[in-house]
Amino acid sequence: MSCEDRDRGQLILLAAAVAAAALVPMALAYLTLSAHPDVAATAEHDRPAEDALRALDRAATNASTAVGRHPWGERERAVDEFDAAIASDVREIESAWLTETVAVDVARNATVAERWATTNCPRGPNRAFGACEAIDGVVVQERAGETTPLAVGVDIRVTEPDGTAALTVVLPIK
């Protein structure tokens, strides 16, 4: 290999390093500005009910990761941990639009969670899952002897100057 080829290779390597270094501030600015695919591009919240639903879906998934490993006999304790983990997110969701004269109220719906548990819990001959139960609106299932959160049933009520919207949903935990 000639000296000229080696110099060209080093120049290309240096150019790649400079390009990579230029991406770091862009990525940092992107994350710092809270840019996220599900964040609206405008500052206005024209659909607070949908925004609240998306935020609650993320909060439920995040709360499920905070639940420790509990045997099926301690499933109420697992639900208590889930409740503690999601509580602050629910308070933030409920207060997010107060300055825009929009009130959001989130409440558990045990009935819809029980219905979901009856019809949607994974079961069958090819699955090694155990019993499924709805506790205070949180659906849990026994998997390998441990309690696993599967879904949460909620009522979301959004009151705006233009009217009120009410949603009853079950949020599967991803």
Backbone hydrogen bonds in HBPLUS format (Angstrom, degrees):
<---DONOR---> <-ACCEPTOR-->    atom                        ^
c    i                          cat <-CA-CA->   ^        H-A-AA   ^      H-
h    n   atom  resd res      DA  || num        DHA   H-A  angle D-A-AA Bond
n    s   type  num  typ     dist DA aas  dist angle  dist       angle   num
A0006-ARG N   A0002-SER O   3.21 MM   4  6.50 158.9  2.25 147.9 153.5     1
A0007-ASP N   A0003-CYS O   2.98 MM   4  6.21 154.4  2.05 147.2 154.0     2
A0008-ARG N   A0004-GLU O   3.03 MM   4  6.24 153.1  2.11 144.2 151.4     3
A0009-GLY N   A0005-ASP O   3.00 MM   4  6.23 157.2  2.05 147.1 153.0     4
A0010-GLN N   A0006-ARG O   3.00 MM   4  6.27 153.2  2.07 145.7 152.8     5
A0011-LEU N   A0007-ASP O   2.94 MM   4  6.15 149.1  2.04 143.7 152.4     6
A0012-ILE N   A0008-ARG O   2.99 MM   4  6.28 155.7  2.05 150.1 155.9     7
A0013-LEU N   A0009-GLY O   3.02 MM   4  6.22 159.4  2.07 145.5 151.2     8
A0014-LEU N   A0010-GLN O   2.91 MM   4  6.09 154.0  1.98 144.7 151.6     9
A0015-ALA N   A0011-LEU O   2.94 MM   4  6.18 156.5  1.99 147.0 153.2    10
A0016-ALA N   A0012-ILE O   3.00 MM   4  6.25 155.2  2.07 149.3 155.5    11
A0017-ALA N   A0013-LEU O   3.08 MM   4  6.32 153.6  2.15 144.9 151.8    12
A0018-VAL N   A0014-LEU O   3.02 MM   4  6.29 155.2  2.09 149.9 156.2    13
A0019-ALA N   A0015-ALA O   3.01 MM   4  6.24 159.7  2.06 147.8 153.2    14
A0020-ALA N   A0016-ALA O   2.98 MM   4  6.18 159.8  2.02 148.3 153.6    15
A0021-ALA N   A0017-ALA O   2.97 MM   4  6.13 155.0  2.03 144.4 151.4    16
A0022-ALA N   A0018-VAL O   3.04 MM   4  6.27 139.7  2.21 142.4 152.8    17
A0023-LEU N   A0020-ALA O   3.13 MM   3  5.30 138.6  2.31 100.2 111.4    18
A0027-ALA N   A0023-LEU O   2.96 MM   4  6.17 162.0  1.99 157.1 161.5    19
A0028-LEU N   A0024-VAL O   2.96 MM   4  6.17 160.5  2.00 154.4 160.2    20
A0029-ALA N   A0025-PRO O   2.91 MM   4  6.06 160.7  1.95 147.2 152.0    21
A0030-TYR N   A0026-MET O   2.96 MM   4  6.12 155.9  2.02 147.1 154.1    22
A0031-LEU N   A0027-ALA O   3.01 MM   4  6.26 160.7  2.05 150.3 154.2    23
A0032-THR N   A0028-LEU O   2.86 MM   4  5.96 157.6  1.91 150.0 157.2    24
A0033-LEU N   A0029-ALA O   3.00 MM   4  6.00 153.5  2.08 146.9 152.0    25
A0035-ALA N   A0030-TYR O   3.19 MM   5  5.59 155.4  2.26 178.6 173.5    26
A0034-SER N   A0031-LEU O   3.19 MM   3  5.22 156.9  2.24 106.2 109.4    27
A0039-VAL N   A0036-HIS O   3.02 MM   3  5.40 169.8  2.03 123.8 125.0    28
A0051-ASP N   A0047-ARG O   3.02 MM   4  6.26 163.1  2.05 156.8 162.3    29
A0052-ALA N   A0048-PRO O   2.80 MM   4  5.86 157.6  1.85 145.0 151.1    30
A0053-LEU N   A0049-ALA O   2.97 MM   4  6.15 152.8  2.04 142.1 149.7    31
A0054-ARG N   A0050-GLU O   2.97 MM   4  6.23 161.5  2.00 150.8 154.8    32
A0055-ALA N   A0051-ASP O   2.95 MM   4  6.16 163.1  1.98 149.9 154.9    33
A0056-LEU N   A0052-ALA O   2.84 MM   4  5.96 154.5  1.91 146.4 153.8    34
A0057-ASP N   A0053-LEU O   2.94 MM   4  6.11 149.6  2.04 144.5 152.6    35
A0058-ARG N   A0054-ARG O   3.10 MM   4  6.41 160.3  2.14 149.7 153.7    36
A0059-ALA N   A0055-ALA O   2.91 MM   4  6.12 156.6  1.96 145.4 152.7    37
A0060-ALA N   A0056-LEU O   2.91 MM   4  6.08 155.0  1.97 147.9 153.3    38
A0061-THR N   A0057-ASP O   3.20 MM   4  6.44 160.7  2.24 146.1 150.8    39
A0062-ASN N   A0058-ARG O   2.90 MM   4  6.14 163.7  1.93 153.8 158.7    40
A0063-ALA N   A0059-ALA O   2.82 MM   4  5.96 155.5  1.88 146.7 153.8    41
A0064-SER N   A0060-ALA O   3.04 MM   4  6.23 146.4  2.16 142.6 150.7    42
A0065-THR N   A0062-ASN O   3.19 MM   3  5.45 135.1  2.40 100.4 111.8    43
A0066-ALA N   A0063-ALA O   3.02 MM   3  5.24 145.0  2.14 103.5 114.1    44
A0067-VAL N   A0064-SER O   3.30 MM   3  5.41 157.2  2.36 100.4 107.1    45
A0147-THR N   A0070-HIS O   2.80 MM  77  5.64 153.4  1.87 165.0 171.9    46
A0074-GLU N   A0071-PRO O   2.81 MM   3  5.47 159.9  1.85 122.2 129.0    47
A0072-TRP N   A0145-GLY O   3.09 MM  73  5.83 143.2  2.23 138.3 136.4    48
A0075-ARG N   A0072-TRP O   3.26 MM   3  5.25 139.4  2.44 120.8 114.9    49
A0077-ARG N   A0074-GLU O   3.06 MM   3  5.43 126.9  2.36 105.5 118.4    50
A0078-ALA N   A0074-GLU O   3.30 MM   4  6.76 148.1  2.41 144.5 153.5    51
A0079-VAL N   A0075-ARG O   3.01 MM   4  6.34 154.0  2.08 148.9 155.5    52
A0080-ASP N   A0076-GLU O   2.91 MM   4  6.20 150.7  2.00 144.3 152.7    53
A0081-GLU N   A0077-ARG O   3.00 MM   4  6.31 152.6  2.07 146.2 152.7    54
A0082-PHE N   A0078-ALA O   2.99 MM   4  6.28 154.4  2.06 145.1 152.3    55
A0083-ASP N   A0079-VAL O   2.85 MM   4  6.11 162.0  1.88 152.1 156.6    56
A0084-ALA N   A0080-ASP O   2.96 MM   4  6.21 159.5  2.00 148.0 153.1    57
A0085-ALA N   A0081-GLU O   2.97 MM   4  6.16 153.4  2.04 146.2 153.4    58
A0086-ILE N   A0082-PHE O   2.99 MM   4  6.21 148.7  2.09 153.1 161.1    59
A0087-ALA N   A0083-ASP O   3.05 MM   4  5.92 135.6  2.26 146.4 156.3    60
A0090-VAL N   A0086-ILE O   2.99 MM   4  6.24 157.7  2.05 159.1 166.0    61
A0091-ARG N   A0087-ALA O   3.04 MM   4  6.34 157.7  2.09 149.6 155.4    62
A0092-GLU N   A0088-SER O   3.03 MM   4  6.28 155.8  2.09 145.4 151.6    63
A0093-ILE N   A0089-ASP O   2.91 MM   4  6.16 157.4  1.96 150.4 156.6    64
A0094-GLU N   A0090-VAL O   2.90 MM   4  6.11 158.7  1.94 151.6 157.3    65
A0095-SER N   A0091-ARG O   3.07 MM   4  6.26 137.3  2.26 140.3 151.1    66
A0096-ALA N   A0092-GLU O   2.98 MM   4  5.81 118.2  2.37 143.5 156.9    67
A0098-LEU N   A0095-SER O   3.40 MM   3  5.43 170.5  2.41 108.6 111.3    68
A0100-GLU N   A0097-TRP O   2.91 MM   3  5.27 147.3  2.02 109.9 120.4    69
A0102-VAL N   A0097-TRP O   3.16 MM   5  5.22 153.8  2.24 138.6 139.7    70
A0101-THR N   A0098-LEU O   3.15 MM   3  5.14 150.4  2.24 114.8 112.9    71
A0103-ALA N   A0159-THR O   2.86 MM  56  5.07 163.6  1.88 150.2 153.0    72
A0159-THR N   A0103-ALA O   2.79 MM  56  5.07 163.5  1.81 152.0 157.5    73
A0105-ASP N   A0157-ARG O   2.82 MM  52  5.12 153.3  1.89 147.8 156.4    74
A0157-ARG N   A0105-ASP O   2.89 MM  52  5.12 162.1  1.93 149.9 155.8    75
A0107-ALA N   A0155-ASP O   2.94 MM  48  5.18 159.1  1.98 150.6 156.5    76
A0155-ASP N   A0107-ALA O   2.69 MM  48  5.18 160.2  1.73 159.1 164.4    77
A0109-ASN N   A0153-GLY O   2.89 MM  44  4.99 160.5  1.93 118.3 118.0    78
A0113-ALA N   A0109-ASN O   3.29 MM   4  6.45 150.5  2.38 141.3 149.7    79
A0114-GLU N   A0110-ALA O   2.92 MM   4  6.11 155.0  1.98 148.7 154.7    80
A0115-ARG N   A0111-THR O   3.02 MM   4  6.28 158.9  2.07 149.0 154.8    81
A0116-TRP N   A0112-VAL O   2.95 MM   4  6.09 155.7  2.01 141.0 147.7    82
A0117-ALA N   A0113-ALA O   2.90 MM   4  6.11 158.2  1.94 147.4 153.4    83
A0118-THR N   A0114-GLU O   3.04 MM   4  6.26 151.4  2.12 145.8 152.8    84
A0119-THR N   A0115-ARG O   3.17 MM   4  6.43 153.3  2.24 147.5 153.7    85
A0120-ASN N   A0116-TRP O   2.72 MM   4  5.46 155.2  1.77 159.2 164.0    86
A0127-ARG N   A0124-GLY O   3.23 MM   3  5.51 165.8  2.25 113.9 116.4    87
A0130-GLY N   A0142-GLU O   2.69 MM  12  4.73 171.2  1.70 157.3 154.9    88
A0142-GLU N   A0131-ALA O   2.92 MM  11  5.58 159.0  1.96 160.2 167.0    89
A0133-GLU N   A0140-VAL O   2.84 MM   7  5.48 164.5  1.87 161.8 166.3    90
A0140-VAL N   A0133-GLU O   2.80 MM   7  5.48 169.3  1.82 164.0 164.6    91
A0135-ILE N   A0138-VAL O   2.77 MM   3  5.20 166.2  1.79 149.0 147.8    92
A0138-VAL N   A0135-ILE O   2.94 MM   3  5.20 164.0  1.96 115.8 121.1    93
A0153-GLY N   A0137-GLY O   2.79 MM  16  5.14 162.5  1.82 154.3 160.1    94
A0139-VAL N   A0151-ALA O   2.76 MM  12  5.04 163.8  1.78 141.9 147.4    95
A0150-LEU N   A0139-VAL O   2.71 MM  11  5.44 177.7  1.71 158.0 157.5    96
A0151-ALA N   A0139-VAL O   3.44 MM  12  5.04 158.1  2.49 127.4 130.0    97
A0141-GLN N   A0148-THR O   2.90 MM   7  5.28 150.2  1.99 139.4 148.6    98
A0148-THR N   A0141-GLN O   2.88 MM   7  5.28 151.8  1.96 146.3 155.8    99
A0143-ARG N   A0146-GLU O   2.81 MM   3  5.28 163.5  1.83 154.0 158.7   100
A0146-GLU N   A0143-ARG O   2.96 MM   3  5.28 164.8  1.99 114.3 118.2   101
A0173-ILE N   A0150-LEU O   2.69 MM  23  5.23 179.1  1.69 139.5 139.8   102
A0152-VAL N   A0171-LEU O   3.11 MM  19  5.32 143.5  2.25 124.6 135.1   103
A0171-LEU N   A0152-VAL O   2.83 MM  19  5.32 167.8  1.85 154.2 151.8   104
A0154-VAL N   A0169-VAL O   2.85 MM  15  5.59 167.3  1.86 167.6 172.0   105
A0169-VAL N   A0154-VAL O   2.95 MM  15  5.59 158.9  1.99 160.8 167.0   106
A0156-ILE N   A0167-LEU O   2.76 MM  11  5.07 163.1  1.78 150.4 156.3   107
A0167-LEU N   A0156-ILE O   2.77 MM  11  5.07 161.6  1.80 152.8 159.0   108
A0158-VAL N   A0165-ALA O   2.81 MM   7  5.17 168.0  1.82 158.7 162.8   109
A0165-ALA N   A0158-VAL O   2.81 MM   7  5.17 159.1  1.85 149.6 156.8   110
A0160-GLU N   A0163-GLY O   2.73 MM   3  5.22 175.5  1.73 167.8 167.6   111
A0163-GLY N   A0160-GLU O   3.07 MM   3  5.22 151.6  2.16 106.1 114.6   112
